[in-house]
């Protein structure tokens, strides 16, 4: 393993041969359009659909027409169960995009035209748009609850927490609301077969979880539902079963005809879960020599109009509050509130980026307070490499790490000392283009819920292998990585392993892919199943070779099984499988395994960002970014580097470009790519991805997750670089995205021109 093998799945994507939900051929399918609220908060007075219903073949359904119950309850018992989301809003809409009615017609064009004719009379209500406003409770989304707080984790504040600290610094950071922006918006298609079973083709990350939840909502047994996830054009945490897919499935059952729906981009921007949306307040204190002694973190999480998984994400933020630093005293609390905005869900990092953003901003402010270089302050507080496994003051149990080496690699690759010298020289010369350098060191948690995963391996009569995995790829390259793992264990060429995923009829069970967990649980399950098959094959080979099983080896170089010290005769996998097939014993070359992870893993790394800021216009250019991301043992460096590059792009985007914005009344202002600053390759430099591997003892592969690492490390490094560039003006903080107007205003205010 550790081979640089090109992704096998890329061939079909590059040739335009990928199969997405929209490519599924469903003759005689009905199409769906959702009538969505243009108001962030309003009572529904009346829905007039007579003009739409006058069109041939058009149906319009309201909440009372759909037999799905009143609402979809919040998924966790700790959340206020009165704040569930209706499948169709009946009396009140709570965000722009809330669904009021479903229009069904024979074609997409007819459906859209009919939806335009549905007239809804609204009585606007006051809106709570930002979380601090919602916390005040002047406008309540759920008056019956008497509050906008859906969950909270308060702590008894220790007033003596910073006693004995020579220096104390405080700050406030907004981890702004982001849109996931997958290349493929959401899409689904549902049909009922002759056997009465429902099949849902779905652009998702979690086919098996979706099957089970869909069955629950529809009142069916899971065995009566099949979910098929074909190729998926990106998910980033946001593609999980939502009310739209449940309604489409119900309509297929209700009408007896296939039904399909696909989002427009503008619909996706306001209706699909957003990410982040947290306000982080922190205080850090320590000694003048740079030793941090105490840290306090308060999280106010905006969950949007309806609380779901976003209401538990601050738990990860609190857990990871310590970051990579040996801080002896940490106090963390969080409050989650509903607002009249698009619901918040997981998005690349899901709670962990916020923790890193807060502690890294705090470390910068502390360094400034005591007058020590920010990289050096970080070094003085890192957990030692020989301290693992360890438990932080915030309660996380880290498996393995070498944080100082990661920092050293990043600084050396960036030539940090030379950058500081260039910065000094340019400042002395009064260069109007300011150079800024930002450093971040991070750790994150992957497979934080410690979930299991399924893998099944079988040998075909032709001597090749089939892996069925409960993990699911929507861009991560499982078809290559997992094939490499199985091929390595079986001594087969990678191209002789076929990976089957995403079909709940083909794969017995699965968790899916989110939270950067695929290789460390799905890959391990595949490796274990392949190991069982290899051992069974060795026993069959011993029979064929008339040898003791202990004397038979699987020799990849020889291409099969032979007796130790005697490479001939050799039984190839094809020989063995063919004979097993002829003897009716091919089942002996099949195995299923469920890997029960005993603990999460904690990838880590260090990033250095270099920016140039035009102090006359506020324009920011990212000149360089060095990323050291350690995800344990790497199976395929090419795929790992691709994940880092994608993650870094997302992290840079939050730091410099992206923000989903509402006006004070709750109307979205960034609902298209014309005004949502989604960066392209033209805005991003080539990144320096530096390899580093510190295996974890948690699994036999030694692998950790890598899909979110680049995101978590890049954002604070780039934000810090922008602030660092403006330090001579007295600027100590700039909210993200730190670009354009924000930077220009900060400079003007610092110059007394604001």
Residue pairs with C-beta under 8 A, 6 or more apart in sequence:
1 484
1 485
1 488
1 633
1 635
1 636
2 633
2 634
2 635
2 636
2 637
3 484
3 636
4 636
4 637
4 638
5 480
5 484
5 494
5 636
5 638
6 480
6 638
7 477
7 479
7 480
7 638
7 639
7 642
8 479
8 480
8 483
8 494
8 495
9 473
9 477
9 479
9 480
11 17
12 18
12 231
13 231
18 231
19 230
19 231
20 184
20 187
20 203
20 230
20 231
20 232
20 233
21 187
21 188
21 189
21 201
21 202
21 203
21 230
21 260
21 262
22 187
22 262
23 230
24 189
24 201
24 230
24 260
26 189
26 191
26 258
26 260
27 258
28 257
28 258
29 189
29 191
29 257
29 258
29 259
29 260
30 104
30 105
30 106
30 251
30 255
30 257
30 258
30 259
30 260
31 104
31 105
31 106
31 107
31 108
31 110
31 111
31 259
31 260
31 261
32 102
32 103
32 104
32 111
32 247
32 248
32 251
32 259
32 260
32 261
33 102
33 103
33 105
33 108
33 111
33 112
33 114
33 115
33 261
34 99
34 101
34 102
34 103
34 115
34 244
34 247
34 261
34 267
34 271
35 99
35 100
35 101
35 102
35 103
35 115
35 118
35 120
36 96
36 97
36 98
36 99
36 100
36 267
36 270
36 271
37 89
37 93
37 95
37 96
37 97
37 98
37 99
37 100
37 120
37 122
38 96
38 122
39 93
39 96
39 122
39 124
39 666
40 93
40 94
40 95
40 96
40 127
40 129
40 340
40 341
40 662
40 665
40 666
40 667
41 92
41 93
41 94
41 95
41 124
41 125
41 126
41 127
41 128
41 139
41 141
41 340
41 666
42 92
42 93
42 122
42 123
42 124
42 125
43 91
43 92
43 122
43 123
43 125
44 89
44 90
44 91
44 92
44 93
44 100
44 120
44 121
44 122
45 121
45 122
45 123
46 120
46 121
47 62
47 100
47 101
47 118
47 119
47 120
47 121
48 118
48 119
48 120
48 121
49 60
49 101
49 117
49 118
49 119
51 117
51 118
51 119
52 58
52 60
52 103
52 114
52 115
52 117
52 118
53 59
53 60
55 105
55 110
55 113
55 114
55 117
57 105
57 106
57 110
58 103
58 104
58 105
58 110
58 111
58 114
59 103
59 104
59 105
60 101
60 102
60 103
60 104
60 114
60 118
61 88
61 101
61 102
61 104
61 251
62 88
62 90
62 100
62 101
63 86
63 87
63 88
63 89
63 90
64 90
66 87
66 88
66 102
66 247
66 250
67 250
67 254
68 87
68 217
68 218
68 246
68 247
68 250
69 87
69 217
70 84
70 86
70 90
71 84
71 85
71 86
71 87
72 84
72 85
72 86
72 87
72 217
72 243
72 246
73 81
73 84
74 80
74 81
74 83
74 84
74 150
74 306
74 307
74 308
74 311
75 308
75 309
76 309
76 311
76 312
78 151
78 312
79 150
79 151
79 307
79 311
80 142
80 145
80 149
80 150
80 151
80 307
82 142
82 144
82 145
83 141
83 142
83 145
83 150
83 306
83 307
83 338
84 306
85 243
85 305
85 306
85 308
85 343
87 99
87 243
87 246
87 247
88 99
88 100
88 101
88 102
88 247
89 98
89 99
89 100
92 125
93 100
93 122
94 141
94 305
94 306
94 338
94 340
95 270
95 304
95 305
95 340
95 341
95 342
95 343
95 666
96 270
96 342
96 666
96 667
96 668
97 267
97 270
97 271
97 342
98 305
99 243
99 244
99 247
100 120
101 118
101 120
102 247
102 251
103 111
103 114
103 115
103 118
104 111
104 251
104 255
104 259
105 111
105 114
125 139
126 138
126 139
127 139
127 340
127 665
127 666
128 134
128 138
128 139
128 140
128 141
128 148
128 337
128 338
128 339
128 340
129 339
129 340
129 341
129 662
129 663
129 664
129 665
129 666
130 302
130 339
131 277
131 279
131 300
131 301
131 302
131 337
131 339
132 279
132 300
133 139
133 339
134 141
134 148
134 302
134 337
134 338
134 339
135 148
135 149
135 300
135 335
135 337
137 147
137 148
139 340
140 146
140 147
140 148
141 148
141 305
141 338
141 339
141 340
142 148
142 338
148 337
148 338
148 339
149 335
149 336
149 337
150 303
150 307
150 311
150 336
150 337
150 338
151 307
151 311
151 312
151 335
151 336
152 333
152 334
152 335
152 336
153 314
153 315
153 318
153 333
153 334
153 335
154 333
154 335
155 331
155 332
155 333
157 331
158 329
158 331
161 285
161 294
161 296
161 329
161 331
162 168
162 283
162 285
162 293
162 294
162 296
164 293
165 285
165 286
165 287
165 293
165 294
166 286
166 287
166 288
166 370
167 285
167 286
167 287
167 288
167 366
167 369
167 370
168 283
168 284
168 285
168 369
169 283
169 284
169 285
169 362
169 365
169 366
169 368
169 369
170 281
170 282
170 283
170 284
170 365
171 281
171 282
171 361
171 362
171 365
171 733
172 279
172 280
172 281
172 282
173 279
173 280
173 281
173 282
173 357
173 358
173 361
173 733
173 735
174 278
174 279
174 280
174 735
174 736
175 276
175 277
175 278
175 279
175 280
175 353
175 354
175 357
175 654
175 736
176 276
176 277
176 654
176 658
176 659
176 660
176 735
176 736
176 737
177 274
177 275
177 276
177 277
177 302
177 341
177 344
177 659
177 660
177 661
178 274
178 275
178 276
178 277
178 347
178 653
178 654
178 658
178 659
178 660
179 268
179 269
179 272
179 274
179 275
179 658
179 660
179 670
179 676
180 234
180 235
180 236
180 237
180 238
180 239
180 272
180 273
180 274
180 275
180 347
180 348
181 268
181 269
181 673
181 676
181 678
182 233
182 234
182 235
182 236
182 238
182 239
182 268
183 233
183 234
184 203
184 232
184 233
184 234
185 262
185 263
185 264
185 265
185 267
185 268
185 272
186 203
186 239
186 242
186 244
186 245
186 262
186 263
186 268
186 272
187 202
187 203
187 260
187 261
187 262
187 263
188 200
188 201
188 202
188 203
188 244
188 245
188 248
188 249
188 260
188 261
188 262
189 200
189 201
189 248
189 258
189 259
189 260
189 261
190 198
190 199
190 200
190 201
190 248
190 249
190 251
190 252
190 258
190 259
190 260
191 198
191 199
191 252
191 257
191 258
191 259
192 198
192 199
192 252
192 253
192 256
193 199
196 224
197 224
197 225
197 226
198 214
198 218
198 220
198 224
198 225
198 226
198 249
198 252
198 253
199 225
199 226
199 227
199 228
200 210
200 211
200 214
200 225
200 226
200 227
200 228
200 245
200 248
200 249
201 228
201 229
201 230
202 210
202 227
202 228
202 229
202 241
202 245
203 229
203 230
203 232
203 233
203 235
203 239
204 210
204 227
204 229
204 232
204 235
204 239
204 240
204 241
204 472
204 512
205 232
205 235
205 237
205 239
205 240
205 472
205 474
205 512
205 513
205 514
206 240
206 241
206 472
206 511
206 512
206 513
206 514
207 227
207 228
207 229
207 472
207 502
207 503
207 504
207 507
207 510
207 512
208 227
208 470
208 504
208 507
208 509
208 510
208 511
208 512
209 240
209 241
209 511
209 512
210 227
210 240
210 241
210 245
211 222
211 225
211 226
211 227
211 504
212 222
213 241
214 220
214 225
214 227
214 241
214 245
214 246
214 249
215 221
215 222
215 224
215 225
217 246
218 225
218 246
218 249
218 250
218 253
225 504
226 503
226 504
226 505
227 503
227 504
228 502
228 503
228 504
228 505
229 472
229 474
229 501
229 502
229 503
230 502
232 239
232 472
232 473
232 474
232 475
233 474
233 475
234 474
234 475
235 474
235 475
235 513
235 514
236 275
236 347
236 348
236 650
237 275
237 345
237 346
237 347
237 348
237 349
237 350
237 514
237 515
238 272
238 273
238 275
238 345
238 346
238 347
239 474
240 345
240 346
240 514
242 272
242 273
244 261
244 271
248 259
248 260
248 261
249 259
251 259
252 258
252 259
263 271
263 272
265 672
265 673
266 671
266 672
269 660
269 668
269 670
269 671
269 672
269 676
270 342
270 668
270 671
271 342
272 342
273 304
273 310
273 342
273 343
273 344
273 345
273 346
273 347
274 304
274 341
274 342
274 343
274 344
274 345
274 347
274 660
275 344
275 345
275 346
275 347
275 348
275 350
276 344
276 347
276 353
276 354
276 654
277 301
277 302
277 303
277 304
277 310
277 341
277 344
278 299
278 300
278 301
278 302
278 314
278 317
278 354
279 299
279 300
279 302
280 297
280 298
280 299
280 300
280 317
280 354
280 357
280 358
281 297
281 298
281 300
282 295
282 296
282 297
282 298
282 358
282 359
282 361
282 362
283 295
283 296
283 362
284 292
284 294
284 295
284 296
284 362
284 363
284 365
284 366
285 292
285 293
285 294
285 295
285 366
286 292
286 293
286 294
286 366
286 370
287 293
288 370
289 380
290 367
290 370
290 372
290 376
290 377
290 380
290 381
291 380
291 381
292 325
292 327
292 363
292 366
292 381
293 327
293 328
293 329
294 327
294 328
294 329
294 330
294 331
295 321
295 322
295 327
295 329
295 330
295 331
295 359
295 362
296 330
296 331
296 332
297 317
297 318
297 321
297 330
297 331
297 332
297 333
297 355
297 358
297 359
298 332
298 333
298 334
299 314
299 317
299 318
299 332
299 333
299 334
299 335
299 354
300 334
300 335
300 337
301 310
301 311
301 313
301 314
301 334
301 335
301 336
301 337
301 344
302 336
302 337
302 339
302 341
302 344
303 310
303 311
303 336
303 337
303 338
303 339
303 343
303 344
304 310
304 338
304 339
304 341
304 342
304 343
304 344
305 338
305 339
305 340
305 341
305 342
305 343
306 338
306 343
307 336
307 338
307 343
308 343
308 345
309 345
309 346
310 336
310 343
310 344
310 345
310 346
311 336
313 346
313 350
313 351
313 354
314 334
314 336
314 351
314 354
315 334
315 351
316 350
316 351
316 352
316 355
316 445
316 448
317 332
317 334
317 351
317 352
317 354
317 355
317 358
318 332
318 333
318 334
318 355
318 394
319 355
319 394
319 395
319 396
319 445
319 448
320 351
320 352
320 355
320 356
320 394
320 396
320 443
320 444
320 445
321 330
321 332
321 355
321 358
321 359
321 392
321 394
322 330
322 359
322 392
322 393
322 394
322 396
323 355
323 356
323 359
323 360
323 441
323 442
323 443
324 378
324 382
324 383
324 401
324 403
324 441
324 442
324 443
324 604
325 359
325 363
325 378
325 381
325 382
325 383
326 381
326 382
326 383
326 384
326 387
327 381
327 392
327 393
328 393
329 393
330 392
330 393
330 394
332 394
340 666
341 662
341 666
342 660
342 668
346 514
346 515
348 647
348 650
348 707
348 708
348 711
349 444
349 708
349 711
349 712
350 514
350 515
350 708
352 444
352 445
352 708
352 712
353 651
353 654
353 708
353 711
353 712
353 715
356 440
356 442
356 443
356 444
356 712
356 713
356 715
356 716
357 715
357 716
357 719
360 440
360 441
360 442
360 716
360 717
360 720
361 716
361 719
361 720
361 733
363 374
363 377
363 378
363 381
364 374
364 720
364 723
364 724
365 732
365 733
366 377
367 373
367 374
367 376
367 377
368 374
368 727
368 732
370 377
373 420
374 439
374 720
374 724
375 407
375 411
375 416
375 439
378 407
378 439
378 441
379 404
379 407
382 403
382 404
382 407
382 441
383 390
383 398
383 401
383 403
384 404
385 401
385 402
385 403
385 404
385 405
388 398
388 399
388 400
388 401
389 397
389 398
389 399
389 400
389 697
390 397
390 398
391 397
391 398
392 398
396 445
396 602
397 599
398 443
398 602
399 599
399 600
399 601
399 602
399 696
399 697
399 698
400 602
400 632
400 694
400 695
400 696
400 697
401 443
401 602
401 604
401 630
401 694
402 630
402 692
402 694
403 441
403 443
403 604
403 606
405 692
406 441
406 604
406 605
406 606
406 628
406 630
406 692
407 439
407 441
407 606
407 628
409 606
409 628
409 690
409 692
410 439
410 605
410 606
410 607
410 608
410 626
410 627
410 628
410 690
411 439
411 606
411 608
413 608
413 626
413 628
413 688
413 690
414 437
414 608
414 610
414 624
414 626
414 688
416 437
416 439
416 608
419 435
419 437
419 610
420 437
422 435
423 435
423 436
423 437
426 433
426 434
426 435
427 434
427 728
432 614
432 615
432 616
433 612
433 613
433 614
433 615
434 612
434 613
434 615
434 725
434 726
434 728
435 610
435 611
435 612
435 725
436 610
436 611
436 612
436 613
436 720
436 721
436 722
436 723
436 724
436 725
436 726
437 608
437 609
437 610
437 721
437 724
438 607
438 608
438 609
438 610
438 611
438 716
438 717
438 718
438 719
438 720
438 721
438 722
438 723
438 724
439 606
439 607
439 608
439 609
439 717
439 720
440 606
440 607
440 713
440 714
440 715
440 716
440 717
440 720
441 604
441 605
441 606
441 713
442 604
442 605
442 606
442 607
442 709
442 712
442 713
442 716
443 602
443 603
443 604
444 516
444 602
444 603
444 604
444 705
444 708
444 709
444 712
445 600
445 601
445 602
446 515
446 516
446 517
446 520
446 600
446 601
446 602
446 603
446 704
446 705
446 708
447 515
447 516
447 517
447 520
447 521
447 597
447 600
447 601
447 705
448 515
448 600
449 515
449 600
450 597
450 598
450 599
450 600
451 511
451 517
451 521
451 597
452 511
452 521
452 525
452 594
452 595
452 596
452 597
453 469
453 470
453 471
453 510
453 511
453 517
453 521
453 522
453 524
453 525
453 594
453 595
453 597
454 468
454 469
454 470
454 507
454 508
454 509
454 510
454 511
454 522
454 525
454 592
454 593
454 594
455 467
455 468
455 469
455 470
455 522
455 524
455 525
455 526
455 527
455 528
455 529
455 592
455 593
455 594
455 595
456 467
456 468
456 469
456 507
456 508
456 529
456 590
456 591
456 592
456 593
457 465
457 466
457 467
457 468
457 486
457 490
457 526
457 529
457 530
457 532
457 533
457 590
457 591
458 465
458 466
458 468
458 533
458 589
458 590
458 591
459 465
459 466
459 533
459 537
459 573
459 576
459 577
459 580
459 586
459 589
459 590
460 466
460 577
461 577
461 578
461 581
461 586
462 574
462 577
462 578
463 496
463 572
463 573
463 574
463 575
463 576
463 577
463 578
464 492
464 496
464 497
464 498
464 573
465 486
465 487
465 490
465 492
465 496
465 497
465 498
465 530
465 533
465 573
466 497
466 498
466 500
467 482
467 483
467 486
467 497
467 498
467 499
467 500
467 526
467 529
467 530
468 500
468 501
468 506
468 507
468 508
469 478
469 482
469 499
469 500
469 501
469 507
469 510
469 522
469 525
469 526
470 501
470 507
470 508
470 509
470 510
470 511
470 512
470 522
470 525
471 478
471 482
471 501
471 510
471 511
471 512
471 513
471 517
471 518
471 521
471 522
471 523
472 478
472 501
472 502
472 510
472 512
472 513
473 479
473 501
473 502
473 513
473 518
474 513
475 646
476 513
476 518
476 639
476 643
476 707
477 636
477 639
477 642
478 499
478 501
478 513
478 518
478 522
479 499
479 501
480 494
480 636
480 639
481 518
481 519
481 523
481 635
481 636
481 639
482 497
482 499
482 519
482 522
482 523
482 526
483 494
483 495
483 497
483 498
483 499
484 494
484 635
484 636
485 519
485 523
485 526
485 527
485 530
485 635
485 701
486 492
486 497
486 526
486 527
486 530
487 493
487 494
487 496
487 497
489 527
489 530
489 531
489 534
490 497
490 530
490 533
490 534
490 554
490 573
491 534
491 554
491 555
491 556
491 559
491 560
491 573
492 556
492 573
496 573
500 506
500 507
501 507
501 510
504 510
508 592
509 594
511 517
511 521
511 522
513 522
515 705
515 708
516 603
516 704
516 705
516 706
516 707
516 708
516 709
517 705
518 705
518 707
519 635
519 701
519 703
519 705
520 597
520 601
520 632
520 696
520 698
520 699
520 701
520 703
520 704
520 705
521 595
521 597
521 699
522 595
523 635
523 701
523 703
524 595
524 597
524 699
524 700
524 701
524 703
525 593
525 594
525 595
527 700
527 701
528 593
528 595
528 700
529 591
529 592
529 593
530 591
532 591
532 593
533 589
533 590
533 591
534 554
536 588
536 589
536 591
537 554
537 561
537 573
537 576
537 589
538 549
538 552
538 553
538 554
538 561
539 549
540 576
540 579
540 580
540 585
540 588
540 589
541 552
541 560
541 561
541 571
541 576
542 548
542 549
542 551
542 552
544 571
544 575
544 576
544 579
545 552
545 561
545 562
545 563
545 569
545 571
547 563
551 563
551 564
552 561
552 562
552 563
552 564
553 561
553 562
553 563
553 564
554 560
554 561
555 561
555 562
555 567
555 570
558 567
558 570
559 570
559 572
559 573
560 570
560 571
560 572
560 573
560 575
560 576
561 570
561 571
561 576
562 568
562 569
562 570
562 571
576 589
577 586
577 589
580 586
580 588
580 589
595 699
597 698
597 699
598 698
599 698
600 698
601 632
601 696
601 698
601 699
601 703
601 704
601 705
602 696
602 704
603 629
603 630
603 631
603 632
603 704
603 705
603 706
603 709
604 630
604 694
605 627
605 628
605 629
605 630
605 692
605 709
605 713
606 628
606 713
607 625
607 626
607 627
607 628
607 648
607 713
607 714
607 716
607 717
608 624
608 625
608 626
608 717
609 622
609 624
609 625
609 626
609 714
609 717
609 718
609 720
609 721
610 622
610 623
610 624
610 625
610 721
611 620
611 621
611 622
611 623
611 718
611 721
611 722
611 725
612 620
612 621
612 623
612 725
613 619
613 620
613 621
613 722
613 725
613 726
613 743
614 620
615 726
615 729
615 747
617 744
618 739
618 740
618 741
618 742
618 743
618 744
618 745
618 747
619 739
619 740
619 743
620 656
620 722
620 738
620 739
620 740
620 743
622 652
622 656
622 683
622 684
622 685
622 718
622 721
623 685
624 685
624 688
625 648
625 652
625 685
625 687
625 688
625 714
625 717
625 718
626 687
626 688
626 690
627 644
627 648
627 687
627 688
627 689
627 690
627 710
627 713
627 714
628 690
628 692
629 640
629 644
629 647
629 689
629 692
629 706
629 709
629 710
629 713
630 692
630 693
630 694
630 704
631 640
631 693
631 703
631 704
631 705
631 706
631 709
632 693
632 694
632 695
632 696
632 701
632 702
632 703
632 704
633 693
633 695
633 701
633 702
633 703
634 640
634 691
634 693
634 703
634 706
635 701
635 703
637 691
640 706
641 689
643 706
643 707
643 709
643 710
644 687
644 689
644 706
644 709
644 710
645 687
645 689
645 710
646 707
646 710
647 706
647 707
647 708
647 709
647 710
647 711
647 712
647 714
648 687
648 689
648 710
648 711
648 713
648 714
649 679
649 684
649 710
650 710
650 711
650 714
651 710
651 711
651 712
651 713
651 714
651 715
651 718
652 679
652 684
652 714
652 715
652 718
653 678
653 679
654 711
654 715
654 736
654 737
655 714
655 715
655 716
655 717
655 718
655 719
655 722
655 736
655 737
655 738
656 679
656 683
656 718
656 722
656 736
656 737
656 738
656 739
657 677
657 678
657 679
657 683
657 737
657 739
658 676
658 677
658 678
658 679
658 737
659 670
659 677
659 736
659 737
660 668
660 670
660 676
661 668
661 669
661 670
662 668
662 669
663 669
669 675
670 676
670 677
677 737
677 739
695 702
695 703
696 702
696 703
696 704
715 736
718 738
719 734
719 736
719 738
722 734
722 738
722 739
722 743
723 731
723 732
723 733
723 734
723 738
726 734
726 743
726 746
726 747
726 750
729 746
729 747
729 750
729 751
730 750
731 746
731 747
731 750
734 742
734 743
734 746
735 742
745 754
748 754
